[in-house]
Amino acid sequence: MEATGTDEVDKLKTKFISAWNNMKYSWVLKTKTYFSRNSPVLLLGKCYHFKYEDENKMLPARSARTIEDHVIAGNVEEFRKDFISRIWLTYREEFPQIEGSALTTDCGWGCTLRTGQMLLAQGLILHFLGRAWTWPDALNIENSDSESWTSHTVKKFTSSFEASLSGDRELKTPTISLKEAIGKYSNDQEMQNEICHRKIISWFGDSPLALFGLHQLIEYGKKSGKKAGDWYGPAVVAHILRKAVEEARHPDLQGITIYVAQDCTVYNSDVIDKQSASMTSGNADDKAVIILVPVRLGGERTNTDYLEFVKGVLSLEYCVGIIGGKPKQSYYFAGFQDDSLIYMDPHYCQSFVDVSIKDFPLETFHCPSPKKMSFRKMDPSCTIGFYCRNVQDFERASEEITKMLKISSKEKYPLFTFVKGHSRDYDITSATTNEEDLFSEDEKKRLKRFSTEEFVLL
């Protein structure tokens, strides 16, 4: 059936808006972020204090509840290397057209999906490489990336618009294998780590074949009534990520799962059941789990009483960050200094990278510049993420987070809770995983409610 004239106008309108957004988000002013030498900086459980340049010096004693034994008396370069090593996922342009739309870019609407990808990527980094891992080339990317931060607006707009009006791109099947040799590293372990690093990034490529790429996430989002070009909130993205991991058939991913808290409650037995699922297939090891907790930190505005709890969460080494932001913009929060949150910003339009190429460039997947934002500007809707390697790790984490919730909560009820037993023990329908429909009716109702309650993201 041929498209009507109205359809053609709509397609042209979509492409023009996409081109405008591509230009808008390609013009990024590289502002400096200032850090105090007198206050510690926390980044996903690691503590850096720039006042102490000598690694052998000890930091002043601090709350065990907040930092535990993960204190590093490190210098600025160590912090930068750690920050840059986190995987950065941003708006992209000129990627293969999203099925059912004319879109070849997510500029202007995909930021929460991108922050969700960043949280999941950090969970996978912890799972495969551990928190101590850093990218050996991290400190080399700022100079090589300097031109892209000062892009020429007119040229960028012209190329973006022409690309948006062109035909479909050729699609290649990702071929990156953990067995491929990179050949540039000094020892086998470092080389294997780099192969794994590239493998993780390839799972987030902007291709219909990438396991956690934008195209796949949008397909799962359709089950909750979302489509390409819609705005996604932190809670909806949490459920989309869970489905994406559940449906992934890659052998490397069989040892990890995602659990999403129901109505601000984590049911311990449901989590343990997920972690123990692999034991039924003859694997004696527990599954690792990423726990996602959608919450609201207040009413229309964030309640500053929750500041200490958010700090405490980001001080935990098994924290994988927060999908949040400020009104109309989603950010990936990964740390803090004093009362300011440290984040990675997805609102930067970069060109499509074909991750099926063996040595695809990595620079655009790592952010050279951290950003800071006052906690008071944070939108109350967010999703908090934790990673637990096994059942024992989960039990220890749930106890520690529960204590933190009790200490930080000034209200009668904590922000969320861990309770014993299964959700069915409390007459709450648990999520189903065996249905052909990816979301149960109960999940659809919750997702619909989240969609109407959450803030609009651009």
N, C-alpha and C positions, 0 to 999 in steps of 0.2 A: 504494500500500500504506500503510495507516494505521500510525502509530507505536504501539508497544506501551506498556503502562503503565510498563515499565522504562525505555524511551526517554524518556518524559516526565519521569520522576524524574531521569534523568541530565541532561536539558536544564535542569531547574530547579536541580539541584546546580551545574551549570556557571555558570548565571547568578548564583547566590548567591555562588559563589567569586569571580566576576568583580566583582560589586558590592563585596565585601569588599576585594579588591585595589585597586579604584578608590578606595575610602575610604582605605586604608592608604597608598597612594602619592600621595594628594592632600595629605596632612598633612606638609609639608616645612618643617623649621625652617631659616630663613635664617641660617645661621651665617656669621660673617665669616672671610675667608681673609687671613692675614697674609703680607706679602711684605717681605723685607729690602731696605733701601736700599743695602746694602753688597755685594750680589751681583747679577750680571746675571740677567735673566729671558729665556729663549729660548722663542719661540712659533713653531713651524713655520718655522724658518729666520731669523726676525727676532729681533734681540737688543735688549733694552731695559735701561737701567741708570738706576734712579730717582735715584741719587746725583747724576747730571749733568742738571740741569734745563735748562741752556742748550744748545740744539740745535747751536750752533756749536763747542762744546767737543769735543775728541777723547777717546775712551775709551782706556784703557791697551791696549797691544798684547796680543792674545790669539792662541791657536793658529789658524793659517789652516785647519788640518784641520777644526776645530770650527765656526768662525763665518765664515770667509772674509771677504768684504767687505760682509756684510749687517748691520753694526753700526749701531745707531741710538742716539744719545745722547738718548733721548726721555724724556718725563715720564710720569707715571702715566696721565694721560688718553689719551695715544697708545696705550699698551698696552691700556687698557680698550676703546678703540674698535676696535682690531685684534681682540681676543678676542671681543667681542660681535658683530662682523661675521661670525664663523664660523657656519655653519648648525647649529642645535641641534635634534635630533629625539628626542622623548621618548615615553614611554607615552601613549596616547590612549584615550579612552572614547567610547562612543556613535557609533562609526563604522559604516558598512554591514557587515552580518554577513559573516564570512569563510565562503566556500563550503565545505560539508562539515562545518561546526561550528555551534555556537550562540553563538560568541564575537563580541562587538562591542567588545572591548578586548583589548590585549596586556599589561595589567598583570600582573606576576608571572612572565612567561615570555619577553617579546620584547626584552629589553634588548640582547642581542648583535646582533640584526637592526638595532636602532636605532643602535648604535655603528658597525655596518657602513655604514648609510645616511649617517652623519655623515662617515665617511672618504671615501665615494664623492662626497658633496656637496662636500667640500673639493677633490677632484680635478677636479670640474666647474667650481668657482670658478676654480681655476688655469687650466683650459683656456679658459674663455670670458672671464674678467675679469682674470686675472693676480694675482700675489701682492701687488702694491701696492694692490689695490682694498680699500676699506673702505666700509661702509654709512653714508651721510651721517646717518641717523637713529639710529645706534648708541647714542649717549650720551643719547638721550631716552627710552629704554625702561624704565629702572629704576623711575622714579616711576610710570609708567603700569601697570607690572606688579606693583606692590607688593602690591595686594590679593590677587592670585592666589597669592602666596607665604604668605599667612596665611589660607588658606581656612577656612571654618567647617566643622568635621568632621561634625557631625550633619546639617547641611543638605546637605553634599556626599554623604554616605553615602545619605541618603534619595533625592536626585535620581538618583544613580548606580544605585541598586537599581531605582527605578521605570523608568528608561531601559532597563535591561538586561532588564526583563520586557515591554517594549513591542514593537511590531512592527518590521518592517524600515523603514529610512529611505528617503526618496526619493533616487534616485541621478541625478546630473547629469553630463553629459559635460564634461570640462575644455575651456574655450574660450579660455584665455589665449593670446594671440599676441604674438610679438615686435614686431609692427607696431602694437600698441595704444599709445596715448600716455597717459602718466601725468599730464603737465601741471603738475607741481609743482616741477620742477627748473630750475635757472638756465641750463643749456646742453644742447645736443643729446646730447653724449657722456654726461653724467651721467644724462640721461633714459634713454638706451639701456642704460646699465649697470643702472639700476633695473628696467627691463623684463626684462633678462636674469636679474637676481637673482630676481625673482618667478617667472620661467619655471623656473629650476632648482628652487626650492622646490616648485612645482606638480608636478614629476615625482616628488616624495616624498610626495604627498598620500595620505591613508588612504582610498583608493578603489580598486576593482578595475581601474579604467581608468588609474591613475597608473603610469607606466613602472617606477618604482623604489619604489613604495609597498609597504606591508607585505603587502597581498593578493597582489601579483605575486611578491614574494620567497618567500612561503609556497608558491605554486604550483611554483616552481622547486625549492624544498626537498623537495617530495614525491618528486622523482626520486631523492633520496638517502635516502628512507625517513622523512623528517621530516614532521610535520604541525602544524597550528595548535595551540598549547598545549604543544608539546614545547620542550625546551631546545636551543639552538643554540650550538655552539662557534665560536671565531674562524676555524678552518680551513674548516669547512663553510660559514660565511658568505662567506668569500673566493670559494669556487666558485659559490655562489649569485649573488653580485654579478657574476661573470664571465659567467654565463649570461644574467643580466638585461640587461647591456650588449650582449651578442651578439645577443639577440633583439629589442632595441629597434629599431623601424623609423622613428623620428623623423629627419627629414633633418638636424637640427642635431647629431645624435649619430653621424653616419657617419664622422666624423674622429677618433674615439676608440675604444679597445679596452682590454681587461683581460687581463693575463697572470698566471697563478698558478704560482708556483714548485713544482716537483715534488720531493718528498723533500729540501727545503732546498737545492735547486739551481736556479739560473736559467740556462737554456740560451740563450746569446746569439743564436744563429741563429734559434731559435724566436721570440724577441722581435722581431728585425728582420723576420722573415717577416710577423708580425702588423702591424708598422708599415708595411710596404711593400705590403700587400694592396691598398690603394686605388690604387696605380699601375697595376694591371692593368685598372682600369675607366676609365683615361684621366686620372685625377687625378694630377698630378705631385708633389703634396705627400705627405710621410710622414704616417702616422697617429700621433696621440699615443697613449701607452700608460700605463696605471696598472699597476704591478707590485706584486703582493701576495705576501708571503713568510710563510707560516705557520711559526712556530718555537716551540721550547721553551727558555726561559731557565734551565734547570736541571731537577732531578728533581721531588721533591714540593714543594720550595720554590725560589723564584728565587735563582739564584747571583749574589751581589753583584759578582762579577767582570765581569758583563755591564753594570754600571751605566754605565761610560764609553762603551760602544758605543751604548746606548740614548740617552744624552745626545748623542752625535755624530750619530745618525740624526735626532733632533728638531731639530738645529741646521742641517740641510740645507734650503735653500729649496724643493727639489722633494719634500721629505717631505710626505705627506698625512696623517700621523698613524699611530696604532697602535690596533688593535682589541684590547683586553685587559681588565684589571680586577684585582680581587682575588677570592679564592675566593667563589663564589656571587653575584658582582656584576660586570657588564661595564661598563667605562668607555671613553670615547674620549680617549686620551692625545694631547695636542697640544703640550706643552712641559714645561719644568722650571725650577726654581731650586734651586741647590745639589743636595741628594740627594732632593728631592721632585718628583714628577711633577705637572704641571698638567693637569687633565682637565675634560671636560664629562660630566655625569651624566644618563643617560636615565631614571633611576628617579624620575620625577615625572609624575604622571598629569594630563594636560591634556585639555580638551574637544576634540572633533572640530572641525576647521576645513574648511569646504568651499572648496577651492582653485580650484573652477571659477568662483567669483564674481570679477568683474573686479578689484575692489580689496579682496581678502580681507586680513584683518589679519595683519601680519607679526610682531608682538611676540612671540608664543609660539614662534617659530622661531629666536629669538636669546636666548642665555643671558646674563643680566645679571651673574652672579657666578661667577668661576672658582673651582675647588676644587683643593686640593693633597693629595697622599698620599705617604707615604714609599715610596721605591722598594722597600724591603724587604718591603712588604706586597703587592707585585704578584704575581699568579699567573703561573707560568712560561709558560703557554700564551697565545700572542698572534699576531696577524698584523700585519706591518709593511707600510706602503704608500708607494710612490714614484710620482711623475708625471714622465714624459719627453715633451716636446713633439714630438720627432722623433728620427731615428736617431742623429744627432750628439749630441743631448742624452743619449740612452741610453748611448752609448759613453763619454761623459765621466762620467756618473753611475756606471756600473759600475766604471770605473777608480778613482774616488774612494772608493766604498763598499768596494771590495776592499782598498784601502790601509788604510781605517779598520778593517776586519775583522782584518787582520793585526796592526795595532798594538794593538787592544783585546783580542785573543784570547790568553788565557794557557793555553789547552788546545792539544792537538796539532792539532785540527781546528777551523776557524772555525765560527761559528754557522750560516752558509750560504755558498754559493759561487756565483760567476759562472764558467761554463766555456764554451769555444768549441764551436761546432758545434750540432747538433740533438740532441734527446733520443733520437731513434732511433739516432743514432750510438753511443749507450751502451746499446743494447738495452732502452731504457725506452719503453714505449708512450706516444706523445704524445697529447694530448687531441684528440678528433675534434670537428669542428664541423658536419659535413654529415649526421650521422645524424639520423633523426627523433627518436630518444630523446635527450633533452638531455644525458645523462651516459653516457659510454662505460663498458664493464664495468670497465675499469681504474680509472676515476674512482670508480665506485661502491664498489669495494673499498677505495680510499684513504679515501673519505668515511666508510665504515663504521668503519674503523680509527680515524679522527680522532674520530668520535662517541663511541667507547668510551674513548678515552684522555683526552679533554679534561675539564676541570672542569665541574661542574654550575653553570649560571647561573640566577639567579632574577630 
